[in-house]
Amino acid sequence: MTVTPGWYMTLAAVLFLIGTVGLLLRNNALIMFMSVELMLNAVNLTFIAAGRAHGDINGQMAVFFVLVVAAAEVAVGLAIIVSIYRSRQTASVDDLAEMSG
Amino acid sequence: MAELVIFIVMGSVVLAGALGVVRARNPVYAAMGLMATLFALAVFYVIHLAHFVAVVQVIVYAGAVMTLFLFVIMFIGVDRTESLDERLPFQRPIALIVVIGVVVLAGILVVGGEFTWIIGSDGQTAVNGTVEEIGRNLISVDNPESLNVVDGRIVSRWLLPFEATSALLIVASVGAVSLAFYRPRRRKDAEVAE
């Protein structure tokens, strides 16, 4: 029984779904951030699998750039979370609802 | 056969880590689950001949990014319990609807045969081979899928995005440092207002 790229696509879809559920259900900004990382990694897996299926190395290049942008995003996002925590003493997104109409 | 075993084992590690991220009450456990997921995905990248990406995944993601996450978790406090009750009244039902919708959409895509563009019209993968053959390719110097190809692509075809990436990293690190140094001066502003 051979493992086709479709199997990896399905696994990546499930991983993306778990990330979506975490982003929607959790209140802690850090956990929501980790869920976003899960979704990014699911997309990376589809890039790698499709790149292998087509014999094209550009899939790996896309994953490389996604990795770099994700690293920059994590640095800035965690700095924002830390500065919010220093002024509010909380990391829960429900406590940051002053701008809700 | 070997790839099937690796897929089952590492796929369950991926899913277990991801569920751990979503379910864990303690943020440190969530970070550990995310780290397990990242390592298992690196194994998948290796059996997809993406050795460079696998190495970068382990060093950058599982190393640097997770260290950053753990640092911030320690800064904020690990013993802080998070309340899971929801203040927005309709968020849980909407989340359920979104999840069911995505599952149904994925099922339609798989069952409806729209998946064929991924595996090619004849159902054959372009890079065939078992894990053993791939392991032999790893050793050979003139392997076209080895590290040299990715390196060459970075400095030839993808040179402009690569340089833009360096600018992005500089801007991000400067922004993170300035955010960390920023302190609101409410008291001084109040004195000026008086």
HADDOCK unambig.tbl for C-alpha pairs under 7 A between the chains (distance, minus, plus):
assign (segid A and resid 1 and name CA) (segid B and resid 1 and name CA) 6.52 0.50 0.50
assign (segid A and resid 2 and name CA) (segid B and resid 1 and name CA) 6.81 0.50 0.50
assign (segid A and resid 2 and name CA) (segid B and resid 4 and name CA) 6.74 0.50 0.50
assign (segid A and resid 3 and name CA) (segid B and resid 3 and name CA) 6.79 0.50 0.50
assign (segid A and resid 3 and name CA) (segid B and resid 4 and name CA) 5.96 0.50 0.50
assign (segid A and resid 5 and name CA) (segid B and resid 119 and name CA) 6.26 0.50 0.50
assign (segid A and resid 6 and name CA) (segid B and resid 119 and name CA) 6.89 0.50 0.50
assign (segid A and resid 15 and name CA) (segid B and resid 15 and name CA) 6.64 0.50 0.50
assign (segid A and resid 15 and name CA) (segid B and resid 18 and name CA) 6.91 0.50 0.50
assign (segid A and resid 17 and name CA) (segid B and resid 99 and name CA) 6.96 0.50 0.50
assign (segid A and resid 18 and name CA) (segid B and resid 18 and name CA) 6.63 0.50 0.50
assign (segid A and resid 18 and name CA) (segid B and resid 19 and name CA) 6.85 0.50 0.50
assign (segid A and resid 21 and name CA) (segid B and resid 95 and name CA) 6.98 0.50 0.50
assign (segid A and resid 22 and name CA) (segid B and resid 22 and name CA) 4.88 0.50 0.50
assign (segid A and resid 24 and name CA) (segid B and resid 95 and name CA) 6.26 0.50 0.50
assign (segid A and resid 26 and name CA) (segid B and resid 84 and name CA) 6.92 0.50 0.50
assign (segid A and resid 27 and name CA) (segid B and resid 84 and name CA) 6.89 0.50 0.50
assign (segid A and resid 28 and name CA) (segid B and resid 82 and name CA) 6.97 0.50 0.50
assign (segid A and resid 31 and name CA) (segid B and resid 27 and name CA) 6.89 0.50 0.50
assign (segid A and resid 48 and name CA) (segid B and resid 45 and name CA) 6.84 0.50 0.50
assign (segid A and resid 48 and name CA) (segid B and resid 48 and name CA) 6.88 0.50 0.50
assign (segid A and resid 49 and name CA) (segid B and resid 48 and name CA) 6.80 0.50 0.50
assign (segid A and resid 50 and name CA) (segid B and resid 118 and name CA) 6.26 0.50 0.50
assign (segid A and resid 52 and name CA) (segid B and resid 48 and name CA) 6.22 0.50 0.50
assign (segid A and resid 52 and name CA) (segid B and resid 126 and name CA) 6.92 0.50 0.50
assign (segid A and resid 52 and name CA) (segid B and resid 127 and name CA) 6.12 0.50 0.50
assign (segid A and resid 53 and name CA) (segid B and resid 119 and name CA) 6.00 0.50 0.50
assign (segid A and resid 53 and name CA) (segid B and resid 125 and name CA) 4.75 0.50 0.50
assign (segid A and resid 53 and name CA) (segid B and resid 126 and name CA) 5.16 0.50 0.50
assign (segid A and resid 53 and name CA) (segid B and resid 127 and name CA) 6.30 0.50 0.50
assign (segid A and resid 54 and name CA) (segid B and resid 125 and name CA) 6.88 0.50 0.50
assign (segid A and resid 54 and name CA) (segid B and resid 126 and name CA) 5.30 0.50 0.50
assign (segid A and resid 55 and name CA) (segid B and resid 126 and name CA) 5.23 0.50 0.50
assign (segid A and resid 55 and name CA) (segid B and resid 127 and name CA) 5.76 0.50 0.50
assign (segid A and resid 60 and name CA) (segid B and resid 50 and name CA) 6.73 0.50 0.50
assign (segid A and resid 60 and name CA) (segid B and resid 53 and name CA) 6.77 0.50 0.50
assign (segid A and resid 64 and name CA) (segid B and resid 53 and name CA) 6.44 0.50 0.50
assign (segid A and resid 71 and name CA) (segid B and resid 65 and name CA) 6.53 0.50 0.50
assign (segid A and resid 72 and name CA) (segid B and resid 169 and name CA) 5.83 0.50 0.50
assign (segid A and resid 72 and name CA) (segid B and resid 172 and name CA) 5.50 0.50 0.50
assign (segid A and resid 75 and name CA) (segid B and resid 172 and name CA) 6.84 0.50 0.50
assign (segid A and resid 75 and name CA) (segid B and resid 173 and name CA) 6.92 0.50 0.50
assign (segid A and resid 75 and name CA) (segid B and resid 176 and name CA) 6.21 0.50 0.50
assign (segid A and resid 76 and name CA) (segid B and resid 172 and name CA) 6.03 0.50 0.50
assign (segid A and resid 76 and name CA) (segid B and resid 175 and name CA) 6.61 0.50 0.50
assign (segid A and resid 76 and name CA) (segid B and resid 176 and name CA) 4.98 0.50 0.50
assign (segid A and resid 79 and name CA) (segid B and resid 176 and name CA) 5.34 0.50 0.50
assign (segid A and resid 79 and name CA) (segid B and resid 179 and name CA) 6.13 0.50 0.50
assign (segid A and resid 79 and name CA) (segid B and resid 180 and name CA) 6.12 0.50 0.50
assign (segid A and resid 80 and name CA) (segid B and resid 179 and name CA) 6.76 0.50 0.50
assign (segid A and resid 83 and name CA) (segid B and resid 179 and name CA) 6.82 0.50 0.50
assign (segid A and resid 83 and name CA) (segid B and resid 180 and name CA) 6.39 0.50 0.50
